[in-house]
Amino acid sequence: MKKIILVDSSPRRKGNSSAIVDLLASDLAGEDVLAFHMRDHDCRPCLACAACQNRETQACVQKDDVAALLPAIEACDALVVASPIYNQQINSQAKLLIERLYPFFRIGRKNMSNTAKFGKKAALVCSCWGSPRDVTERYCAWTVEGLSQMGAEHFRSLVFDQIPEAGAVLGRADYLASLHELAAWLKADTQRRTQ
Ligand SMILES: Cc1cc2nc3c(=O)[nH]c(=O)nc-3n(C[C@H](O)[C@H](O)[C@H](O)COP(=O)(O)O)c2cc1C
C-alpha cells in the first residue's frame, strides 16, 4: 500500500484543485491516502528562524498543521500538489507549503536533503484560465522538481488550462484521462535510483 499525500491549495471549496484531489483519491482507493485541503487548516509561512537547520529530523518549531504534516511528508511515497495558477505561478498557499519543506534542507547531502527516504514521487497539477501553455508547462515542470528536497526523485506535472470556472475540470474528458494516468503512475512501483 502506497502512502500518498494529496494537497489542494485552492481557497475555492468546489474549485478545480479540490475536484482534482477528489478524483485522484477515488482512483487511489485501497492506497493509504491523505487529502489535505489547505483552506481547512492552519497553514503559516516559514519564519526563516532556521531552528530546523543542521538537524537530522524534519521538525519545525511552529505549532500549525503544516508542521504536523511534515512527518507524513517524510514517510510518504508520493506527494501531489493541486494548485490554481495565480498571476502566472502556483498560488501563495502552494508556495507556502513548499517553503515549509525547509526542515528537509541539508546542504552537502544528496539532493540537498536530510530525508531518510529517497525515491519518492512528486506531482504538480495546475489549473488555470489562459496563461500561455508552453511557458506554464515549463514553469510547472521546473517547480515540481523543487520537491526533491523532501526526497522526490520522480516527477510529473500537468497543466489544465481553459478551465476558469470552479469545477470545470470535470467537463474535460482529456484532463480526466490525464488524472487517471497520473493515479496509475502514483500506484506503480518505480525503480529506485542508485547514486
Ligand atoms: C487572483 C487570481 C489570479 C489568477 N491568475 C491567473 C493567471 O495568471 N493565469 C490564468 O490562466 N488564470 C489565472 N487565474 C484563474 C485561475 O487559475 C482559474 O480560475 C483556476 O481554475 C482556479 O483553480 P481552482 O478552481 O482550483 O481555484 C487567476 C485567478 C485568481 C483568483
PDBQT file of the ligand as one rigid body, heavy atoms in Angstrom, charges set to zero:
ROOT
HETATM    1  C1  LIG A 201      -6.069  36.045  -8.015  1.00  0.00    +0.000 C 
HETATM    2  C2  LIG A 201      -6.212  35.195  -9.247  1.00  0.00    +0.000 A 
HETATM    3  C3  LIG A 201      -5.216  35.224 -10.187  1.00  0.00    +0.000 A 
HETATM    4  C4  LIG A 201      -5.315  34.436 -11.340  1.00  0.00    +0.000 A 
HETATM    5  N1  LIG A 201      -4.296  34.475 -12.243  1.00  0.00    +0.000 NA
HETATM    6  C5  LIG A 201      -4.362  33.684 -13.341  1.00  0.00    +0.000 A 
HETATM    7  C6  LIG A 201      -3.302  33.689 -14.290  1.00  0.00    +0.000 A 
HETATM    8  O1  LIG A 201      -2.294  34.372 -14.148  1.00  0.00    +0.000 OA
HETATM    9  N2  LIG A 201      -3.422  32.872 -15.372  1.00  0.00    +0.000 N 
HETATM   10  C7  LIG A 201      -4.513  32.088 -15.585  1.00  0.00    +0.000 A 
HETATM   11  O2  LIG A 201      -4.563  31.391 -16.599  1.00  0.00    +0.000 OA
HETATM   12  N3  LIG A 201      -5.546  32.044 -14.694  1.00  0.00    +0.000 NA
HETATM   13  C8  LIG A 201      -5.480  32.826 -13.590  1.00  0.00    +0.000 A 
HETATM   14  N4  LIG A 201      -6.498  32.793 -12.669  1.00  0.00    +0.000 N 
HETATM   15  C9  LIG A 201      -7.617  31.850 -12.889  1.00  0.00    +0.000 C 
HETATM   16  C10 LIG A 201      -7.441  30.538 -12.082  1.00  0.00    +0.000 C 
HETATM   17  O3  LIG A 201      -6.185  29.955 -12.290  1.00  0.00    +0.000 OA
HETATM   18  C11 LIG A 201      -8.507  29.522 -12.516  1.00  0.00    +0.000 C 
HETATM   19  O4  LIG A 201      -9.783  30.054 -12.208  1.00  0.00    +0.000 OA
HETATM   20  C12 LIG A 201      -8.347  28.163 -11.888  1.00  0.00    +0.000 C 
HETATM   21  O5  LIG A 201      -9.235  27.259 -12.497  1.00  0.00    +0.000 OA
HETATM   22  C13 LIG A 201      -8.597  28.200 -10.394  1.00  0.00    +0.000 C 
HETATM   23  O6  LIG A 201      -8.383  26.927  -9.827  1.00  0.00    +0.000 OA
HETATM   24  P1  LIG A 201      -9.237  26.432  -8.548  1.00  0.00    +0.000 P 
HETATM   25  O7  LIG A 201     -10.646  26.252  -9.042  1.00  0.00    +0.000 OA
HETATM   26  O8  LIG A 201      -8.587  25.174  -8.141  1.00  0.00    +0.000 OA
HETATM   27  O9  LIG A 201      -9.144  27.501  -7.533  1.00  0.00    +0.000 OA
HETATM   28  C14 LIG A 201      -6.436  33.584 -11.530  1.00  0.00    +0.000 A 
HETATM   29  C15 LIG A 201      -7.445  33.564 -10.546  1.00  0.00    +0.000 A 
HETATM   30  C16 LIG A 201      -7.336  34.354  -9.426  1.00  0.00    +0.000 A 
HETATM   31  C17 LIG A 201      -8.415  34.299  -8.372  1.00  0.00    +0.000 C 
ENDROOT
TORSDOF 0
